[in-house]
Amino acid sequence: MLFFRSEDMVRQWCDARGAPVRPVVTIPQLWKLSTAWYSTRLQPNARRPQPDEMRRIFAGIGLSGDFWDPTR
Amino acid sequence: MDLDTRVKVAIYQWFAERATAPAAGDVARSVRASEQEAVDAYGRLRAQRVLALEPNGRTIRMAPPFSGVPTKHVAEVSGKRYFANCAWDSLGIVAAFREPGVVHSECAQSHEPLHLSLSRDGPEPCDWVFHCLVPAAKWWDDIVFT
């Protein structure tokens, strides 16, 4: 899970490793993921999102498809 | 609060206050349990994907979003510098504290440095991107690689 300066940098990085290019996430989308995952993490009742919650979180910021399905 | 929850809370409090991972003895003292009881709780928390442990089963590698080892992803909050497990977790640390922060990282391809300021409402405008190679269903198959 890495930062890249641009989508072209993602392609270069993947090409160099023979790896598939996956869906690219913008920084505003990543912030929404981060708050959904971690904004309560320092509280005693914190817990990691379960698969159905994960799907809703991903879908809520426009991330869908098999790649983002936590059970496929 | 049951032992596993007390252990989890103690680990996260330690990370938040000291920006390092606690040793098993530190956690045991904090929750007034034996070191073995704390380590047994680690194993259960690992099974719940709350922690990632080193192969010895008693050293914390990850308490997401915190990293127990230095990485190239750093979140600076309230004057402390925290190592994050990955790009996502670097923003996650800022989100967890609900305070302004700065994320320091780099482009994985060009190594251009990233210094991203965040308020409580989110990051400043930024056209960098995030990329994850591993599908969501496989993240915890090898969470360190992910």
Backbone of each chain as ProteinMPNN parsed JSONL, in Angstrom:
{"seq_chain_A": "MLFFRSEDMVRQWCDARGAPVRPVVTIPQLWKLSTAWYSTRLQPNARRPQPDEMRRIFAGIGLSGDFWDPTR", "coords_chain_A": {"N_chain_A": [[0.853, -1.18, 0.0], [1.01, 1.84, -1.174], [2.256, 5.212, -1.772], [2.107, 7.236, -4.722], [3.428, 9.57, -7.08], [1.989, 10.024, -9.359], [-0.391, 8.536, -11.681], [1.049, 7.545, -13.791], [3.483, 6.955, -12.604], [2.662, 4.818, -11.019], [2.108, 2.928, -13.012], [4.685, 2.591, -14.103], [6.008, 1.496, -11.899], [4.61, -0.902, -11.478], [5.038, -2.162, -13.968], [7.788, -2.591, -13.853], [7.915, -4.649, -12.091], [6.434, -6.639, -13.13], [3.837, -6.684, -12.315], [0.259, -6.497, -11.863], [-1.622, -3.53, -12.67], [-3.524, -2.009, -10.305], [-6.774, -0.719, -9.158], [-6.591, 2.776, -8.836], [-6.383, 4.987, -6.079], [-7.523, 8.096, -4.951], [-6.129, 10.824, -2.988], [-8.086, 12.242, -1.406], [-10.062, 10.189, -1.344], [-8.619, 8.24, 0.018], [-8.337, 9.431, 2.502], [-10.974, 9.344, 3.397], [-11.295, 6.567, 3.603], [-9.43, 6.155, 5.625], [-10.492, 7.546, 7.829], [-12.871, 6.129, 8.154], [-11.897, 3.644, 8.864], [-10.177, 4.07, 11.043], [-10.866, 6.158, 12.831], [-11.989, 5.681, 15.31], [-10.162, 4.111, 16.537], [-8.537, 4.417, 18.785], [-10.181, 4.186, 20.893], [-11.685, 2.323, 23.594], [-13.706, 0.497, 22.765], [-13.179, 0.037, 20.139], [-13.13, -1.53, 16.911], [-12.137, -3.573, 14.177], [-13.463, -2.983, 10.899], [-16.035, -5.164, 9.759], [-16.643, -7.659, 7.122], [-19.096, -6.932, 5.67], [-19.388, -4.264, 6.443], [-17.005, -3.286, 5.422], [-17.446, -3.537, 2.658], [-19.502, -1.666, 2.365], [-18.203, 0.679, 3.104], [-16.188, 0.861, 1.145], [-17.784, 0.979, -1.185], [-19.102, 3.351, -0.685], [-17.266, 5.302, -1.27], [-16.84, 4.953, -3.882], [-15.375, 2.698, -4.598], [-15.434, -0.315, -5.991], [-16.186, -3.691, -7.159], [-14.444, -6.848, -7.816], [-11.84, -6.603, -6.776], [-12.017, -5.056, -4.475], [-13.617, -6.509, -2.863], [-13.994, -8.032, 0.185], [-14.271, -10.761, 0.602], [-13.886, -12.345, -1.601]], "CA_chain_A": [[0.0, 0.0, 0.0], [2.063, 2.841, -1.392], [1.973, 6.478, -2.432], [2.768, 7.522, -5.999], [3.261, 10.962, -7.499], [1.01, 10.071, -10.453], [-0.764, 7.22, -12.194], [2.153, 7.076, -14.633], [4.457, 6.338, -11.696], [2.099, 3.511, -10.66], [2.32, 2.02, -14.157], [6.121, 2.262, -14.182], [6.351, 0.638, -10.757], [4.029, -2.225, -11.742], [5.734, -2.745, -15.119], [9.122, -3.028, -13.428], [7.772, -5.857, -11.261], [5.527, -7.569, -13.784], [2.648, -6.745, -11.454], [-0.911, -5.833, -12.454], [-2.009, -2.215, -12.159], [-4.797, -2.107, -9.596], [-7.483, 0.567, -9.139], [-5.869, 3.845, -8.145], [-7.205, 5.702, -5.101], [-7.072, 9.484, -4.759], [-5.86, 11.163, -1.584], [-9.361, 12.441, -0.673], [-10.678, 8.879, -1.087], [-7.829, 7.555, 1.041], [-8.683, 10.041, 3.787], [-12.268, 8.79, 3.806], [-11.014, 5.212, 4.077], [-8.688, 6.232, 6.889], [-11.391, 7.927, 8.919], [-13.811, 5.025, 8.371], [-11.186, 2.512, 9.494], [-9.332, 4.337, 12.205], [-11.189, 7.318, 13.668], [-12.323, 5.246, 16.675], [-9.227, 3.037, 16.9], [-7.932, 4.633, 20.102], [-11.215, 4.036, 21.916], [-11.708, 0.935, 24.094], [-14.629, -0.384, 22.039], [-12.832, 0.041, 18.707], [-12.966, -2.836, 16.261], [-11.892, -3.512, 12.748], [-14.703, -3.203, 10.144], [-16.322, -6.518, 9.293], [-16.751, -7.661, 5.654], [-20.22, -6.15, 5.138], [-19.055, -2.847, 6.646], [-15.943, -2.944, 4.474], [-18.072, -3.335, 1.339], [-20.231, -0.391, 2.381], [-17.213, 1.771, 3.134], [-15.574, 0.955, -0.193], [-18.794, 1.438, -2.149], [-19.435, 4.738, -0.367], [-16.31, 6.23, -1.888], [-16.697, 4.636, -5.294], [-14.478, 1.569, -4.834], [-16.251, -1.516, -6.093], [-15.594, -4.732, -7.977], [-13.835, -7.968, -7.092], [-10.611, -6.237, -6.063], [-12.338, -4.464, -3.175], [-14.53, -7.403, -2.127], [-13.153, -8.679, 1.197], [-14.503, -12.194, 0.748], [-13.732, -13.076, -2.864]], "C_chain_A": [[0.891, 1.234, 0.0], [1.509, 4.135, -1.988], [2.732, 6.562, -3.755], [2.461, 8.959, -6.394], [2.19, 11.1, -8.57], [0.649, 8.651, -10.863], [0.326, 6.664, -13.108], [3.23, 6.405, -13.777], [3.964, 4.967, -11.232], [2.377, 2.507, -11.774], [3.79, 1.613, -14.26], [6.519, 1.272, -13.087], [5.842, -0.791, -11.001], [4.751, -2.912, -12.899], [7.084, -3.312, -14.702], [9.069, -4.327, -12.638], [6.899, -6.918, -11.91], [4.232, -7.727, -13.016], [1.477, -6.051, -12.143], [-1.133, -4.451, -11.848], [-3.403, -2.352, -11.558], [-5.515, -0.755, -9.629], [-6.728, 1.59, -8.286], [-6.843, 4.636, -7.267], [-6.644, 7.11, -4.934], [-6.823, 9.746, -3.264], [-7.15, 11.491, -0.822], [-10.09, 11.123, -0.394], [-9.934, 8.152, 0.038], [-8.11, 8.125, 2.427], [-10.016, 9.487, 4.288], [-12.113, 7.346, 4.296], [-10.374, 5.249, 5.463], [-9.593, 6.598, 8.053], [-12.388, 6.802, 9.211], [-13.149, 3.889, 9.155], [-10.694, 2.856, 10.888], [-9.798, 5.44, 13.149], [-11.587, 6.926, 15.087], [-11.28, 4.28, 17.239], [-8.597, 3.212, 18.284], [-8.959, 4.538, 21.229], [-11.322, 2.568, 22.339], [-12.598, -0.002, 23.279], [-14.338, -0.435, 20.539], [-12.763, -1.381, 18.166], [-12.782, -2.609, 14.783], [-13.215, -3.719, 12.011], [-14.838, -4.652, 9.678], [-16.616, -6.479, 7.781], [-17.905, -6.835, 5.081], [-19.971, -4.646, 5.285], [-17.986, -2.409, 5.648], [-16.528, -2.671, 3.092], [-18.78, -1.994, 1.28], [-19.27, 0.797, 2.343], [-16.604, 1.955, 1.746], [-16.577, 1.528, -1.2], [-19.115, 2.912, -1.939], [-18.463, 5.75, -0.943], [-15.98, 5.806, -3.323], [-15.725, 3.513, -5.602], [-15.306, 0.295, -4.833], [-15.564, -2.514, -7.012], [-14.875, -5.763, -7.139], [-12.624, -7.557, -6.267], [-10.907, -5.751, -4.655], [-13.29, -5.337, -2.366], [-13.703, -8.183, -1.099], [-13.325, -10.179, 1.318], [-14.295, -12.98, -0.54], [-12.313, -13.625, -3.021]], "O_chain_A": [[1.45, 1.62, 1.027], [0.45, 4.151, -2.615], [3.837, 6.037, -3.895], [1.395, 9.494, -6.093], [1.555, 12.148, -8.69], [1.294, 7.688, -10.449], [0.507, 5.449, -13.191], [3.818, 5.403, -14.185], [4.767, 4.048, -11.069], [2.821, 1.386, -11.522], [4.105, 0.443, -14.477], [7.273, 0.33, -13.329], [6.558, -1.762, -10.76], [5.044, -4.105, -12.827], [7.475, -4.39, -15.149], [10.074, -5.028, -12.529], [6.649, -7.971, -11.322], [3.601, -8.783, -13.061], [1.68, -5.119, -12.92], [-0.868, -4.228, -10.667], [-4.344, -2.765, -12.236], [-4.943, 0.241, -10.072], [-6.293, 1.3, -7.172], [-7.974, 4.914, -7.664], [-5.435, 7.292, -4.792], [-7.256, 8.981, -2.404], [-7.296, 11.052, 0.319], [-10.673, 10.957, 0.677], [-10.552, 7.527, 0.9], [-8.119, 7.39, 3.414], [-10.162, 9.194, 5.475], [-12.729, 6.953, 5.287], [-10.731, 4.474, 6.35], [-9.479, 6.029, 9.139], [-12.716, 6.546, 10.37], [-13.779, 3.259, 10.004], [-10.779, 2.04, 11.805], [-9.171, 5.643, 14.189], [-11.527, 7.764, 15.988], [-11.489, 3.695, 18.302], [-8.166, 2.229, 18.887], [-8.634, 4.785, 22.39], [-11.078, 1.671, 21.532], [-12.271, -1.178, 23.122], [-15.169, -0.904, 19.761], [-12.386, -2.313, 18.877], [-13.207, -1.6, 14.22], [-14.022, -4.544, 12.439], [-13.863, -5.275, 9.258], [-16.815, -5.402, 7.219], [-17.713, -6.111, 4.105], [-20.29, -3.858, 4.395], [-18.047, -1.309, 5.098], [-16.157, -1.7, 2.432], [-18.684, -1.27, 0.289], [-19.5, 1.782, 1.643], [-16.517, 3.073, 1.24], [-16.258, 2.44, -1.963], [-19.37, 3.64, -2.899], [-18.799, 6.925, -1.09], [-14.982, 6.237, -3.9], [-15.288, 3.376, -6.745], [-15.818, -0.122, -3.794], [-14.504, -2.235, -7.573], [-14.708, -5.602, -5.93], [-12.399, -8.094, -5.182], [-10.129, -6.007, -3.736], [-13.724, -4.936, -1.286], [-12.798, -8.923, -1.482], [-12.589, -10.816, 2.071], [-14.517, -14.19, -0.553], [-12.007, -14.266, -4.027]]}, "seq_chain_B": "MDLDTRVKVAIYQWFAERATAPAAGDVARSVRASEQEAVDAYGRLRAQRVLALEPNGRTIRMAPPFSGVPTKHVAEVSGKRYFANCAWDSLGIVAAFREPGVVHSECAQSHEPLHLSLSRDGPEPCDWVFHCLVPAAKWWDDIVFT", "coords_chain_B": {"N_chain_B": [[-14.247, -4.889, 31.762], [-12.859, -7.26, 29.554], [-9.876, -9.386, 29.579], [-8.575, -9.467, 27.045], [-9.502, -7.141, 25.801], [-8.511, -5.222, 27.587], [-5.792, -5.615, 27.222], [-5.536, -4.906, 24.528], [-6.291, -2.176, 24.659], [-4.253, -1.225, 26.319], [-2.011, -1.614, 24.689], [-2.534, 0.127, 22.536], [-2.683, 2.57, 23.893], [-0.061, 2.771, 24.758], [1.361, 2.927, 22.347], [0.255, 5.367, 21.395], [1.1, 7.219, 23.313], [3.899, 6.935, 23.417], [4.893, 6.418, 20.9], [6.113, 4.071, 20.127], [6.328, 0.448, 20.059], [5.015, -1.469, 22.755], [6.786, -3.677, 25.014], [6.083, -7.128, 25.824], [6.155, -7.455, 28.583], [5.724, -4.864, 29.477], [3.064, -4.45, 28.748], [1.855, -6.479, 30.245], [2.338, -5.593, 32.876], [0.841, -3.265, 32.803], [-1.782, -4.159, 32.601], [-1.98, -5.693, 34.77], [-1.483, -8.47, 34.71], [-0.006, -11.719, 34.124], [3.031, -12.099, 32.216], [2.816, -14.191, 30.413], [0.059, -14.469, 30.222], [-0.546, -12.083, 28.966], [0.783, -12.454, 26.515], [-0.635, -14.638, 25.559], [-3.065, -13.371, 25.129], [-2.266, -11.694, 23.069], [-2.085, -13.545, 20.965], [-4.764, -14.217, 20.569], [-5.762, -11.729, 19.815], [-4.365, -11.403, 17.492], [-5.584, -13.364, 15.934], [-8.001, -12.157, 15.57], [-7.342, -10.208, 13.855], [-6.44, -7.843, 14.907], [-3.887, -7.355, 15.77], [-0.588, -7.701, 14.348], [1.989, -9.98, 14.623], [5.481, -10.582, 15.371], [7.459, -13.47, 14.319], [8.109, -14.717, 16.767], [5.877, -14.521, 18.306], [5.431, -12.835, 20.446], [6.247, -10.283, 20.114], [5.238, -7.154, 19.001], [4.471, -6.414, 15.751], [2.696, -4.943, 14.227], [0.136, -2.769, 15.197], [-2.355, -1.862, 13.834], [-3.263, 1.497, 13.043], [-0.559, 1.741, 13.701], [2.969, 1.092, 13.495], [5.291, -1.285, 14.668], [7.877, -1.254, 13.942], [10.466, 0.705, 12.316], [9.455, 2.517, 9.412], [9.063, 3.824, 6.038], [6.947, 5.476, 6.086], [5.633, 8.049, 7.811], [3.775, 9.589, 10.376], [3.143, 12.698, 11.729], [2.041, 13.988, 14.646], [0.825, 16.229, 17.018], [3.427, 16.899, 17.789], [4.737, 14.469, 17.956], [6.303, 11.702, 16.322], [5.151, 9.117, 14.443], [5.583, 5.817, 13.289], [4.046, 4.393, 10.483], [2.299, 1.557, 9.066], [1.913, 1.539, 6.347], [1.04, 3.471, 3.408], [-1.724, 4.066, 3.573], [-2.159, 3.676, 6.357], [-0.65, 5.758, 7.365], [-2.173, 8.066, 6.972], [-4.211, 7.102, 8.483], [-3.254, 7.181, 11.123], [-3.286, 9.92, 11.685], [-6.032, 10.3, 11.441], [-6.906, 8.707, 13.568], [-6.089, 10.096, 15.851], [-7.537, 12.373, 15.575], [-6.62, 14.94, 15.238], [-4.795, 17.754, 13.861], [-2.193, 17.004, 11.47], [0.901, 15.89, 9.939], [1.864, 14.025, 7.164], [4.62, 12.143, 6.227], [6.231, 10.788, 3.513], [6.986, 8.968, 0.539], [7.144, 8.862, -3.09], [6.759, 5.689, -4.385], [7.948, 4.887, -6.732], [9.517, 7.011, -7.939], [10.749, 8.088, -5.771], [10.383, 10.641, -4.923], [9.895, 12.981, -2.345], [7.072, 13.102, -0.114], [5.156, 15.398, 1.633], [2.543, 15.819, 3.438], [0.082, 17.865, 4.596], [-2.492, 17.746, 7.046], [-5.658, 18.713, 8.205], [-8.14, 18.611, 10.853], [-10.279, 18.104, 9.268], [-9.337, 16.883, 7.031], [-7.017, 16.153, 4.287], [-4.801, 18.609, 2.78], [-5.234, 20.026, -0.561], [-4.195, 17.65, -2.961], [-2.567, 15.909, -5.503], [-1.424, 13.447, -5.599], [-1.436, 9.803, -5.661], [-2.778, 6.693, -4.404], [-1.892, 3.292, -4.263], [-2.684, -0.108, -4.174], [-1.473, -3.321, -4.236], [-2.451, -5.816, -3.54], [-5.413, -7.739, -3.505], [-8.417, -7.01, -1.591], [-9.473, -9.232, -0.215], [-7.273, -10.726, 0.325], [-5.586, -9.397, 2.007], [-4.816, -9.976, 4.695], [-3.533, -12.385, 4.403], [-0.83, -12.134, 4.111], [0.045, -9.799, 5.835], [2.143, -8.076, 6.313], [3.505, -7.951, 3.873], [1.399, -6.923, 2.322]], "CA_chain_B": [[-13.528, -5.083, 30.494], [-12.143, -8.536, 29.607], [-8.417, -9.257, 29.473], [-8.147, -9.152, 25.675], [-9.775, -5.719, 25.554], [-7.56, -4.431, 28.377], [-4.485, -5.721, 26.549], [-5.612, -4.073, 23.313], [-6.283, -0.767, 25.054], [-2.914, -0.905, 26.832], [-1.094, -1.532, 23.543], [-2.802, 1.357, 21.779], [-2.286, 3.716, 24.725], [1.402, 2.828, 24.753], [1.758, 3.482, 21.036], [-0.172, 6.767, 21.29], [1.891, 8.071, 24.21], [5.349, 6.802, 23.265], [5.226, 6.242, 19.478], [6.841, 2.813, 19.934], [5.568, -0.715, 20.514], [5.38, -1.934, 24.097], [7.188, -5.071, 25.199], [5.023, -7.91, 26.484], [6.208, -7.169, 30.019], [5.085, -3.557, 29.701], [1.613, -4.652, 28.657], [1.443, -7.296, 31.388], [2.287, -4.725, 34.06], [-0.237, -2.297, 32.644], [-3.093, -4.795, 32.813], [-1.858, -6.496, 35.994], [-1.568, -9.889, 34.379], [1.327, -12.276, 33.912], [3.502, -11.893, 30.849], [2.267, -15.256, 29.572], [-1.346, -14.141, 29.951], [-0.552, -11.017, 27.949], [1.171, -13.042, 25.229], [-1.784, -15.444, 25.108], [-4.038, -12.409, 24.583], [-1.733, -11.278, 21.759], [-2.449, -14.553, 19.972], [-6.198, -14.085, 20.261], [-5.94, -10.476, 19.073], [-3.855, -11.679, 16.136], [-6.618, -14.123, 15.226], [-9.073, -11.198, 15.231], [-6.731, -9.216, 12.965], [-6.198, -6.584, 15.632], [-2.432, -7.217, 15.816], [0.307, -8.595, 13.605], [3.099, -10.286, 15.529], [6.698, -11.178, 14.82], [7.365, -14.935, 14.434], [8.222, -15.215, 18.149], [4.542, -14.503, 18.91], [5.357, -11.962, 21.626], [6.703, -8.947, 19.729], [4.21, -6.548, 18.151], [4.927, -5.82, 14.494], [1.692, -3.954, 13.825], [-1.174, -2.551, 15.826], [-2.768, -0.872, 12.822], [-2.344, 1.93, 12.002], [0.815, 1.923, 14.185], [3.969, 0.075, 13.183], [6.275, -1.515, 15.723], [9.228, -1.134, 13.373], [10.563, 1.882, 11.447], [9.071, 2.407, 8.01], [9.231, 5.105, 5.342], [5.688, 6.211, 6.223], [5.64, 8.652, 9.144], [2.739, 10.583, 10.659], [3.547, 13.597, 12.8], [0.84, 14.522, 15.309], [1.087, 16.805, 18.344], [4.86, 16.906, 18.085], [5.311, 13.12, 17.988], [6.435, 11.063, 15.005], [4.719, 7.725, 14.522], [5.749, 5.01, 12.089], [2.835, 3.723, 9.998], [2.589, 0.327, 8.332], [1.78, 1.732, 4.914], [0.533, 4.793, 3.06], [-3.064, 4.193, 4.166], [-2.07, 3.815, 7.801], [-0.084, 7.059, 7.74], [-3.343, 8.926, 7.142], [-4.991, 6.502, 9.561], [-2.771, 7.671, 12.422], [-3.835, 11.275, 11.85], [-7.473, 10.129, 11.676], [-7.125, 8.118, 14.891], [-5.918, 11.123, 16.882], [-8.495, 13.463, 15.326], [-5.856, 16.174, 15.398], [-4.025, 18.047, 12.65], [-0.935, 16.26, 11.385], [1.63, 15.896, 8.667], [2.339, 12.713, 6.728], [5.873, 12.17, 5.471], [6.453, 9.518, 2.833], [7.633, 9.208, -0.747], [6.65, 8.112, -4.241], [7.453, 4.401, -4.394], [8.691, 4.724, -7.987], [10.529, 8.056, -8.167], [11.294, 8.448, -4.445], [10.109, 12.047, -4.593], [9.293, 13.019, -1.004], [5.717, 13.621, 0.106], [4.886, 15.992, 2.944], [1.124, 16.121, 3.281], [-0.536, 18.429, 5.808], [-3.901, 17.406, 7.229], [-6.393, 19.309, 9.322], [-9.127, 17.646, 11.356], [-11.24, 17.841, 8.199], [-8.748, 16.125, 5.951], [-5.751, 16.616, 3.707], [-4.741, 19.728, 1.852], [-5.336, 19.518, -1.942], [-3.013, 16.843, -3.29], [-2.901, 15.072, -6.653], [-0.766, 12.141, -5.524], [-2.394, 8.699, -5.633], [-2.494, 5.533, -3.556], [-2.065, 2.053, -5.011], [-2.55, -1.334, -3.387], [-1.284, -4.431, -5.169], [-3.1, -7.045, -3.067], [-6.876, -7.616, -3.364], [-8.868, -6.883, -0.202], [-9.698, -10.538, 0.417], [-5.986, -11.376, 0.607], [-4.714, -8.506, 2.775], [-4.253, -10.574, 5.916], [-2.759, -13.6, 4.116], [0.536, -11.709, 4.456], [-0.254, -8.382, 6.072], [3.379, -7.288, 6.215], [3.701, -7.692, 2.435], [0.319, -6.037, 1.872]], "C_chain_B": [[-12.734, -6.395, 30.571], [-10.646, -8.333, 29.326], [-7.98, -8.845, 28.067], [-8.373, -7.667, 25.359], [-8.801, -4.846, 26.334], [-6.166, -4.463, 27.738], [-4.469, -4.839, 25.302], [-5.535, -2.589, 23.668], [-4.893, -0.358, 25.543], [-1.915, -0.744, 25.69], [-1.298, -0.209, 22.798], [-2.439, 2.605, 22.591], [-0.776, 3.894, 24.704], [1.899, 3.441, 23.452], [1.439, 4.982, 20.98], [0.719, 7.679, 22.12], [3.37, 8.065, 23.868], [5.82, 6.651, 21.824], [6.161, 5.062, 19.24], [5.944, 1.676, 20.412], [5.971, -1.064, 21.944], [5.932, -3.354, 24.043], [6.069, -5.803, 25.932], [4.995, -7.639, 27.982], [5.555, -5.841, 30.358], [3.567, -3.706, 29.717], [1.11, -5.436, 29.866], [1.333, -6.443, 32.653], [1.103, -3.771, 33.988], [-1.599, -2.897, 32.963], [-3.108, -5.689, 34.049], [-2.143, -7.968, 35.727], [-0.139, -10.41, 34.259], [1.739, -12.023, 32.457], [2.923, -12.959, 29.913], [0.793, -14.986, 29.254], [-1.445, -13.046, 28.883], [-0.218, -11.585, 26.573], [0.045, -13.926, 24.683], [-2.861, -14.529, 24.504], [-3.569, -11.891, 23.221], [-2.207, -12.249, 20.67], [-3.917, -14.45, 19.581], [-6.466, -12.806, 19.469], [-5.398, -10.61, 17.65], [-4.923, -12.406, 15.317], [-7.778, -13.216, 14.806], [-8.581, -10.101, 14.29], [-6.623, -7.834, 13.606], [-4.708, -6.294, 15.668], [-1.791, -8.084, 14.746], [1.556, -8.752, 14.465], [4.319, -10.761, 14.755], [6.613, -12.697, 15.023], [7.488, -15.47, 15.862], [6.897, -15.158, 18.907], [4.385, -13.55, 20.078], [5.857, -10.544, 21.349], [5.715, -8.373, 18.734], [4.857, -5.928, 16.923], [3.984, -4.702, 14.067], [0.535, -3.944, 14.818], [-1.788, -1.461, 14.959], [-3.598, 0.277, 13.405], [-0.876, 2.061, 12.436], [1.711, 0.76, 13.753], [4.928, -0.057, 14.348], [7.702, -1.42, 15.232], [9.273, 0.121, 12.496], [10.147, 1.577, 10.015], [9.308, 3.767, 7.342], [7.961, 5.953, 5.383], [5.588, 6.728, 7.658], [4.485, 9.648, 9.254], [3.184, 11.392, 11.868], [2.291, 14.243, 13.37], [1.231, 15.015, 16.703], [2.551, 16.674, 18.743], [5.505, 15.541, 18.168], [5.321, 12.538, 16.582], [6.157, 9.565, 15.149], [5.026, 7.01, 13.204], [4.422, 4.317, 11.756], [3.233, 2.499, 9.18], [2.625, 0.529, 6.827], [1.239, 3.148, 4.674], [-0.839, 5.04, 3.71], [-2.965, 4.458, 5.661], [-1.449, 5.143, 8.225], [-1.214, 8.09, 7.883], [-4.213, 8.415, 8.294], [-4.558, 6.975, 10.942], [-3.322, 9.069, 12.685], [-5.334, 11.186, 12.149], [-7.748, 9.606, 13.081], [-7.012, 9.169, 15.992], [-6.933, 12.258, 16.752], [-7.865, 14.823, 15.615], [-5.187, 16.497, 14.07], [-2.71, 17.263, 12.647], [-0.27, 16.462, 10.045], [2.107, 14.474, 8.382], [3.592, 12.907, 5.885], [6.073, 10.799, 4.841], [7.172, 9.828, 1.52], [6.886, 8.458, -1.844], [7.464, 6.822, -4.34], [8.295, 4.205, -5.65], [9.825, 5.739, -8.113], [11.276, 8.46, -6.894], [11.19, 9.942, -4.149], [9.439, 12.105, -3.221], [7.887, 13.602, -1.014], [5.646, 14.177, 1.52], [3.47, 16.539, 2.864], [0.54, 16.625, 4.601], [-2.02, 18.072, 5.84], [-4.466, 18.195, 8.398], [-7.337, 18.238, 9.869], [-10.127, 17.258, 10.265], [-10.642, 17.076, 7.023], [-7.511, 16.761, 5.363], [-5.897, 17.88, 2.88], [-4.88, 19.169, 0.425], [-4.039, 18.835, -2.363], [-3.38, 15.922, -4.443], [-2.075, 13.791, -6.704], [-1.855, 11.058, -5.494], [-1.86, 7.584, -4.733], [-2.764, 4.286, -4.389], [-1.793, 0.866, -4.099], [-2.496, -2.507, -4.35], [-2.146, -5.644, -4.817], [-4.609, -6.836, -2.941], [-7.309, -7.675, -1.895], [-9.02, -8.236, 0.497], [-8.399, -11.205, 0.838], [-5.094, -10.553, 1.545], [-4.049, -9.191, 3.956], [-3.589, -11.921, 5.657], [-1.283, -13.346, 4.43], [0.465, -10.197, 4.655], [1.012, -7.521, 5.998], [3.669, -6.966, 4.755], [2.642, -6.721, 1.918], [0.654, -4.589, 2.165]], "O_chain_B": [[-12.015, -6.621, 31.544], [-10.216, -7.263, 28.898], [-7.119, -7.979, 27.91], [-7.535, -7.024, 24.727], [-8.314, -3.843, 25.812], [-5.457, -3.457, 27.72], [-3.504, -4.116, 25.056], [-4.791, -1.836, 23.039], [-4.412, 0.728, 25.219], [-1.073, 0.153, 25.718], [-0.332, 0.483, 22.475], [-1.943, 3.584, 22.034], [-0.271, 5.014, 24.641], [2.736, 4.343, 23.447], [2.28, 5.775, 20.557], [1.058, 8.781, 21.689], [4.037, 9.09, 24.012], [7.017, 6.746, 21.551], [6.915, 5.05, 18.267], [4.935, 1.903, 21.08], [7.145, -0.962, 22.3], [5.595, -4.134, 23.152], [5.22, -5.185, 26.574], [3.922, -7.598, 28.585], [4.91, -5.704, 31.397], [2.882, -3.161, 30.582], [0.074, -5.105, 30.444], [0.366, -6.553, 33.406], [0.446, -3.504, 34.994], [-2.465, -2.226, 33.525], [-4.102, -6.352, 34.342], [-2.93, -8.611, 36.421], [0.817, -9.636, 34.29], [0.901, -11.769, 31.592], [2.582, -12.669, 28.767], [0.338, -15.249, 28.14], [-2.316, -13.084, 28.015], [-0.859, -11.238, 25.581], [-0.194, -13.953, 23.476], [-3.486, -14.87, 23.5], [-4.384, -11.675, 22.324], [-2.666, -11.836, 19.605], [-4.268, -14.579, 18.408], [-7.297, -12.797, 18.56], [-5.92, -9.996, 16.719], [-5.135, -12.094, 14.145], [-8.451, -13.478, 13.809], [-9.324, -9.174, 13.97], [-6.703, -6.806, 12.934], [-4.296, -5.136, 15.606], [-2.372, -9.071, 14.296], [2.106, -7.772, 14.969], [4.211, -11.272, 13.64], [5.789, -13.167, 15.808], [7.017, -16.572, 16.141], [6.794, -15.681, 20.017], [3.3, -13.463, 20.652], [5.885, -9.704, 22.249], [5.384, -9.016, 17.739], [5.689, -5.029, 17.037], [4.421, -3.648, 13.605], [0.031, -4.993, 15.218], [-1.746, -0.281, 15.308], [-4.53, 0.044, 14.175], [-0.033, 2.45, 11.628], [1.273, -0.387, 13.659], [5.331, 0.941, 14.947], [8.639, -1.498, 16.026], [8.24, 0.557, 11.988], [10.45, 0.512, 9.479], [9.702, 4.732, 7.997], [7.909, 7.026, 4.782], [5.473, 5.946, 8.601], [4.248, 10.445, 8.347], [3.554, 10.835, 12.901], [1.569, 14.952, 12.669], [1.884, 14.303, 17.465], [2.869, 16.374, 19.894], [6.706, 15.446, 18.424], [4.456, 12.845, 15.761], [6.844, 8.854, 15.882], [4.757, 7.545, 12.128], [3.769, 3.738, 12.624], [4.349, 2.411, 8.668], [3.289, -0.22, 6.111], [1.013, 3.911, 5.613], [-1.075, 6.086, 4.314], [-3.617, 5.367, 6.176], [-1.699, 5.608, 9.338], [-1.204, 8.895, 8.814], [-4.865, 9.195, 8.988], [-5.391, 7.152, 11.83], [-3.773, 9.361, 13.792], [-5.845, 11.908, 13.005], [-8.719, 10.017, 13.717], [-7.766, 9.129, 16.964], [-7.161, 13.009, 17.7], [-8.501, 15.724, 16.161], [-5.024, 15.61, 13.233], [-2.188, 16.907, 13.703], [-0.803, 17.112, 9.146], [2.679, 13.81, 9.247], [3.623, 13.719, 4.961], [6.085, 9.779, 5.531], [7.878, 10.831, 1.411], [6.103, 7.547, -1.574], [8.694, 6.851, -4.376], [9.257, 3.436, -5.634], [10.969, 5.362, -8.367], [12.322, 9.105, -6.96], [11.836, 10.444, -3.23], [8.504, 11.346, -2.965], [7.562, 14.477, -1.816], [6.028, 13.511, 2.482], [3.235, 17.6, 2.286], [0.509, 15.899, 5.595], [-2.707, 18.091, 4.819], [-3.83, 18.325, 9.444], [-7.331, 17.098, 9.403], [-10.748, 16.197, 10.338], [-11.367, 16.667, 6.116], [-7.013, 17.771, 5.862], [-6.968, 18.182, 2.352], [-4.67, 17.975, 0.212], [-2.944, 19.357, -2.157], [-4.393, 15.225, -4.377], [-2.03, 13.123, -7.736], [-3.038, 11.355, -5.325], [-0.686, 7.543, -4.364], [-3.744, 4.227, -5.131], [-0.811, 0.838, -3.358], [-3.383, -2.666, -5.189], [-2.527, -6.411, -5.7], [-5.044, -5.858, -2.333], [-6.653, -8.306, -1.066], [-8.719, -8.355, 1.685], [-8.418, -12.151, 1.626], [-3.972, -10.962, 1.847], [-2.854, -9.009, 4.192], [-3.118, -12.552, 6.603], [-0.583, -14.218, 4.944], [0.786, -9.422, 3.754], [0.932, -6.343, 5.648], [4.037, -5.837, 4.429], [2.956, -5.801, 1.162], [-0.138, -3.698, 1.857]]}, "name": "protein", "num_of_chains": 2, "seq": "MLFFRSEDMVRQWCDARGAPVRPVVTIPQLWKLSTAWYSTRLQPNARRPQPDEMRRIFAGIGLSGDFWDPTRMDLDTRVKVAIYQWFAERATAPAAGDVARSVRASEQEAVDAYGRLRAQRVLALEPNGRTIRMAPPFSGVPTKHVAEVSGKRYFANCAWDSLGIVAAFREPGVVHSECAQSHEPLHLSLSRDGPEPCDWVFHCLVPAAKWWDDIVFT"}
